[in-house]
Amino acid sequence: MTTLASPGTNKFPDDSVEKQVYNIVDGLKEYLPIMNDRNRLGFCLYKYMKGEGDSPEVIVKTNKLILEGITPEELASKISTELDKIKK
């Protein structure tokens, strides 16, 4: 039995909302040590930016994120501040 090569992936353009949101979350890796938590948070924040999801305050509380060195309220505040910069 042989294994096929993995499929290629397309990168988002640097000016896309997806890339900007995931960059925000990637910048929080000191507070979110688990990569899967960062991916889940990025997806939820992207849906929020599209108008389909909850606010950052609700997302941080309901996603059961493992946080280090920051409270959920402080993290939600940092995220909201960064998302406001994207909206402008």
N, C-alpha and C positions, 0 to 999 in steps of 0.2 A: 504494500500500500504506500502511496506517495502523498505528500502534502503539497497543495498548491500554494503559490505565493499569495500573500494577503492582498486584497484589492487596494488600489490607490485611493487616497483621500484628497479632496479639494479643500484648499484653505480659503477662509473668508477674506474678502478685501479688508484692508486696514481701516477703512472709513465706515464699515458696516456696523450696525447696531450689535449684531452677534459678537463680533470681534471686540468691540469696546466693552461690552458687558463681561465677557469672559476675561478680558484683561484686568478689569476691576477686581474680579474674584481671585484671579491669579496673584494680584498684588496683596491679597489678604492671607497668603499661605502661612505666615507666621502665626496667625490666629486659628487657621483651619488646617491642621496637619494632615488630614486624610484627604487624598485626592478625589475619592468618590464624593465626599461631602462638597468639595469645591465644584465638581461637575454638576451635581444636583442643584446647588445654589445658583450656579450660572444659568442653568436651564430655567429655573423658576423666575429668576430676575429677567431673563429674556422675554418670557411670557408676560411678565408684568409690564415691560416696556411696550409690548404689542397691545396692551390693554386687556389681556385675557387672564392675568393672575392676580394674586394678592399683593399687598404692599410689603416692602422689605421687613417691617416690624412683624407682620404675621408670618412671613416666610421663615425668618430666623427662629421664631418660637415653635413652629410646627414641623420643621424638617429634622429635628433631633440631631443637630450638628454637634460634633465634638469640638469644643472651643478651648483654647489655651491662652491665658493671659488677658482676657477681655470678657466683659459681660455681654449677654445677648442684646441689651439695650444700646450699649456703646457700638457694637458691631452694626446694628441696624441703622444707627445714626451715621456712621462712616459710609455705609452703602448708599443711604439716601442722599448724602452730600455729593458723592461721586455720580450717582444717577442724574442728579439735577444738572451737572455739568454736561452730560450727554444730551439732555433735552434741549439745551440752549443752542 
